[in-house]
Amino acid sequence: MRKKSIIHMIVIIVILPFLSGCWTLAAVGAGAYGGYKMKEHGYTLQNPITKEKKSKQ
């Protein structure tokens, strides 16, 4: 019984790092989808770092 629980803990510890990457990809995909849907409804996104335009002299 004790040996079985130790094996389960080892399997969980080994699998956990692989799942963290999947959660990251899922969150990125959800954010991209949300941004796409907002764009459809007329919202716009603006980069806070913008290049200054040179004035014509």
N, C-alpha and C positions, 0 to 999 in steps of 0.2 A: 504494500500500500504506500509506504513512504517512498519507495523507489519510483513508483508511477507518478507521484506528485512532483518529484525532482525532475523527471523527464519532461513533464508538462511545463514547468517553469523555464527549463532550458530552451524548449521550443518557442515559448513566448518571447524570451529575451533575444533569440536569434531572429525571429520574424519581425519584431517591432521596428528595427531600423529600415526595413524594406517598405513597411507601411507608411512611414513618415513621408517618403517621397510621393507616394500616391495621394496623400492628403494635400500636399502642396500643389500638385498638379490639378486636383479637383478644385481647390480654392482659386487658382489662377483662371481656370476655365469658367468658373462661376462669375468671377469679376469681369472677364472679357464679355461674357454673355450679357451681364447687366449693363455694361457700357454700350454694347450694341443696341440693346432695347431702349436705353435712354436716348441714344442718337436718333432712333426711329421716331420718338415722341417729341423731337425738336430741341432737346438739351444739347449744349455744346460743351466741350472740354477745352480748356486753355492751358497751355504750358506756362507756369509761372516765370520761367526763365526765357525771356525774349530778346532777340537781337535788335539793337537800336537801328532805326532806319536813318540813313543819311539824308539830310535835307538838301534840296537842289539850290545852289547859289549862283 
